[in-house]
Amino acid sequence: ASLKSLFNRLSLLVEDGYRKLNRQGRPVEMTTNRLHAAILASVQIAWQFRKHYPEERDDLYSRIGLPATAADVAGLSEALQFAVLAYEEDTDVLGTALDEVDFDLVQHRTADKPGHVGHFIATNPSRKLMIIGLKGTSSFGEVLTDCCGRIVTYDLTKYSPDYVDTDETMAVEVHPHDCIASSSTIHDTAVEVSREETISIHDGRSTMRCHEGVLIGAKRLADHVQPFVEGALTRGYTVLACGHSLGGGAA
């Protein structure tokens, strides 16, 4: 695209944002400095995307402006359905809703205090699919989690193959009473999880910047669901984590 075309698109985005803010009763003056800052931020994000994910970036740019295909949106409707179901606080109601779409409820936990993410785990044995539905913000405790908005640095090297720790493995036991569904569900035994297998860093970065509240909730969530995920993967299942708002960030 030409430089003129690029700036025309940026101008349309600015105008659209201005209209939306005005509709919400918050008039905003778009000064020259603010416009320049927005353009520079957009250029920086585009450069970082090109540097770290060149193939994905080229594929995305090649499809800009083309109509969406069925493959582009495959699974989005179902993922959205599970993200919405994650807001359900009644376990019986949730279990019934999942049963209607051929999923067994394995576990359901609500977030009763800040720093935690409500979620459910469900499986479909015939499709070999595990769903982790993550709840978004709807309670005061979750609002407090959102308000912990400080940007913190998270060290990824602790989970790389080169990281050495004296405690190389951790045993996590999941008792049968933790599972709500029948014995056909995924996990009812102890699992040993190797730290060296938890994450793969493919672009050379050793740290990432995170929203502090979301990071705290995501780490607690990961510690809890990891035995279920490990059990599912060893049985050839695909694991899908989906959520909205706070749940989307944690996913």
C-alpha positions in Angstrom: 0.0 0.0 0.0 1.1 3.6 -0.7 2.0 6.0 2.1 -1.0 8.1 1.2 -3.3 5.0 1.5 -1.7 4.2 4.9 -2.4 7.6 6.3 -5.9 7.6 4.9 -6.6 4.4 6.8 -5.0 5.8 10.0 -7.2 8.9 9.7 -10.3 6.8 9.3 -9.4 4.8 12.5 -8.8 8.0 14.4 -12.2 9.4 13.3 -14.0 6.2 14.2 -12.4 6.2 17.6 -13.3 9.8 18.1 -17.0 9.1 17.3 -17.1 6.1 19.7 -15.7 8.1 22.6 -18.1 10.9 21.9 -21.0 8.5 21.9 -19.9 7.3 25.4 -20.1 10.9 26.7 -16.4 11.4 26.8 -15.4 14.1 24.3 -11.7 13.8 23.4 -9.7 16.5 21.6 -7.4 14.8 19.0 -4.4 17.0 19.2 -1.4 16.8 16.8 0.8 15.3 19.5 -1.8 12.6 20.3 -2.1 11.7 16.6 1.7 11.5 16.2 1.9 9.3 19.3 -0.8 6.9 17.9 1.0 6.7 14.6 4.4 6.0 16.2 2.8 3.3 18.4 1.2 1.7 15.4 4.5 1.7 13.5 6.3 0.2 16.5 3.8 -2.6 16.9 3.9 -3.4 13.2 7.7 -3.5 13.3 7.7 -5.9 16.3 5.2 -8.1 14.6 7.3 -8.2 11.4 10.5 -9.0 13.4 9.1 -11.8 15.7 6.5 -13.3 13.4 7.5 -12.7 9.8 5.6 -15.6 8.2 2.4 -14.9 10.2 2.7 -11.2 9.3 3.1 -11.9 5.5 0.2 -14.3 5.6 -2.0 -11.8 7.4 -1.1 -9.0 5.0 -1.7 -11.2 1.9 -5.3 -11.8 3.1 -6.2 -8.2 4.1 -9.4 -7.0 2.4 -10.4 -10.5 1.3 -13.8 -12.0 2.4 -13.5 -14.3 5.4 -13.7 -18.0 4.5 -15.3 -20.8 6.5 -11.8 -21.9 7.5 -11.0 -18.5 9.0 -13.9 -18.7 11.4 -14.0 -22.4 12.0 -14.4 -23.2 15.7 -15.0 -19.5 16.7 -18.7 -20.0 17.3 -18.2 -23.0 19.5 -15.3 -21.3 21.4 -17.5 -18.2 22.0 -20.3 -20.5 23.3 -17.9 -22.0 25.9 -16.6 -18.5 26.9 -20.2 -17.4 27.6 -20.9 -20.6 29.6 -17.9 -19.8 31.8 -20.0 -17.0 33.4 -22.5 -19.6 34.7 -22.1 -19.9 38.5 -24.5 -22.7 39.1 -22.7 -26.0 38.6 -25.9 -28.0 37.8 -27.0 -25.5 35.2 -23.5 -25.5 33.6 -23.4 -29.3 33.6 -26.8 -29.5 31.8 -25.8 -26.9 29.2 -22.5 -28.8 28.5 -24.4 -32.1 28.3 -26.6 -30.7 25.6 -23.5 -30.2 23.4 -22.0 -33.6 24.3 -19.5 -32.5 26.8 -18.9 -33.9 30.3 -18.2 -31.4 33.1 -15.0 -32.4 34.9 -14.6 -29.5 37.2 -16.2 -26.1 37.9 -14.6 -23.4 40.1 -15.8 -19.8 40.7 -13.5 -17.0 41.5 -14.3 -16.0 45.1 -11.5 -13.5 45.7 -9.1 -11.2 43.7 -6.3 -12.8 41.8 -8.2 -15.9 40.8 -10.0 -16.8 37.5 -13.2 -18.7 37.5 -13.3 -21.6 35.1 -14.6 -25.0 34.1 -13.1 -28.0 32.5 -15.1 -30.2 30.2 -14.3 -33.1 27.9 -15.8 -34.8 24.8 -14.3 -38.3 24.6 -15.6 -39.0 21.1 -13.9 -35.9 19.8 -10.9 -36.3 22.1 -11.3 -32.6 23.0 -10.8 -30.9 26.4 -12.3 -27.4 26.9 -11.1 -25.0 29.6 -13.7 -22.2 29.7 -12.4 -19.1 31.5 -14.7 -16.6 33.1 -14.5 -12.9 32.4 -15.0 -9.9 34.8 -18.4 -9.8 36.5 -17.8 -9.6 40.2 -16.1 -7.0 42.5 -13.2 -9.4 43.2 -12.5 -9.7 39.4 -12.7 -5.9 39.0 -10.0 -5.7 41.6 -7.9 -8.2 39.6 -8.4 -6.0 36.6 -7.4 -2.9 38.6 -3.9 -4.5 39.3 -2.9 -3.1 35.9 0.8 -2.5 36.5 3.0 -3.9 33.7 5.4 -6.5 35.1 8.1 -8.5 33.4 7.7 -12.3 33.4 10.8 -14.4 33.0 10.2 -17.1 30.4 13.6 -18.8 30.9 12.4 -20.5 34.0 10.4 -22.7 31.7 12.9 -23.2 28.9 14.8 -26.5 28.3 18.0 -24.7 29.4 16.7 -23.8 32.8 18.1 -25.9 35.6 16.4 -26.1 39.0 17.2 -28.4 41.9 13.5 -29.3 42.0 13.2 -30.6 38.5 9.8 -32.2 38.8 6.7 -31.7 40.9 4.2 -34.3 41.7 0.6 -33.2 41.6 -2.2 -35.5 42.8 -5.8 -35.0 41.7 -8.3 -37.0 43.8 -11.4 -38.5 42.3 -13.6 -36.3 44.4 -12.3 -33.2 42.6 -14.0 -34.5 39.4 -17.7 -33.9 38.9 -18.1 -36.1 35.8 -18.2 -39.8 35.5 -15.2 -42.2 35.3 -15.0 -41.7 31.6 -13.5 -38.2 32.1 -9.8 -37.5 31.8 -8.0 -37.5 35.1 -8.3 -39.4 38.4 -4.7 -40.3 39.2 -1.4 -38.7 40.2 0.6 -37.1 37.4 4.3 -36.1 37.5 5.0 -32.9 35.5 8.4 -32.1 34.2 9.3 -28.4 34.3 11.4 -28.9 31.2 8.4 -29.7 29.1 6.1 -26.8 30.1 6.9 -24.2 27.5 8.8 -23.7 24.3 10.3 -20.3 23.4 10.5 -20.1 19.6 11.5 -16.5 18.9 14.5 -16.1 21.2 12.8 -13.8 23.7 13.6 -14.5 27.4 11.0 -12.2 28.9 7.5 -10.8 28.3 5.5 -7.9 29.7 2.2 -8.7 31.3 -0.8 -7.1 33.1 0.0 -7.9 36.7 -3.5 -9.0 37.8 -4.0 -11.2 34.7 -0.6 -12.8 35.2 -1.3 -13.6 38.8 -4.6 -15.2 38.0 -3.2 -17.1 35.0 -0.3 -18.5 37.0 -2.7 -19.8 39.7 -5.0 -21.2 37.0 -2.1 -22.9 35.3 -0.9 -24.6 38.5 -4.5 -25.9 39.0 -5.3 -27.1 35.5 -1.9 -28.5 34.5 -2.5 -32.0 35.9 -5.8 -32.2 33.9 -4.1 -30.9 30.7 -1.2 -33.4 31.1 -3.6 -36.2 31.6 -5.5 -35.2 28.5 -2.5 -34.8 26.3 -1.2 -38.2 27.2 -4.5 -39.7 26.0 -4.2 -37.9 22.7 -6.7 -35.1 23.4 -6.6 -31.6 22.0 -6.9 -28.9 24.7 -8.7 -25.6 23.9 -8.7 -22.7 26.4 -11.2 -19.9 25.6 -12.5 -17.0 27.5 -13.7 -13.4 27.4 -12.4 -10.3 29.1 -10.3 -11.3 32.1 -10.8 -15.0 31.0 -9.4 -14.2 27.5 -6.3 -12.6 29.0 -5.7 -15.5 31.2 -6.2 -18.0 28.4 
